[in-house]
């Protein structure tokens, strides 16, 4: 009997969208923090990146043609660029986007992504603005605080039930007739 030692938890190699030249994208980001194909609103995207940087968000915007085979390729591209450039990277395709950030939590990034997806290639500038606007909003829910509050309420409920049951037990013992 042969036993295979292949692990299902081996990380997969990052897969970039088809026809993506990482070096060309990095070079294109140098002047205005935007890498977009001809025909996209390069000036509008550059203005959004500049405004974001003025507000403390170290943002790079990348636009790729079409939609890759899977949406995760966009996050892989954002991660590869983010490892080199740092900051926050957003990659737009026609309908999807992928992000990377060393400044924001994954939850905050995905919350910002939700409103910026599925607007089509002609709305990339508007989607980028929505994404930045949401990044600038503070995280509305601290999941750590929410978890601690829920845990405290659970412990208080258990303690309260214990006290109530103890008092009932004491009362029933004091009312039991002695033979």
Number of C-alpha atoms within 10 A of each C-alpha: 3 4 5 6 6 7 7 7 6 7 7 7 7 14 14 21 22 13 9 12 10 13 9 10 19 17 12 15 18 12 9 16 25 29 24 19 12 8 7 18 14 19 12 16 26 20 16 23 23 19 16 19 14 10 11 11 19 20 24 30 23 27 22 22 17 15 18 18 11 12 15 18 20 29 23 20 25 25 24 18 24 20 14 9 17 17 17 21 26 27 26 28 22 19 18 22 27 23 24 28 21 14 13 15 12 13 11 17 21 18 15 21 23 14 14 24 21 16 14 14 19 12 17 23 21 15 23 25 20 18 21 23 13 19 19 14 10 8 14 7 9 8 11 9 10 11 11 11 12 12 12 12 12 12 12 12 12 12 12 12 12 12 12 12 12 12 12 12 11 11 11 10 10 10 8 8 6 5 3
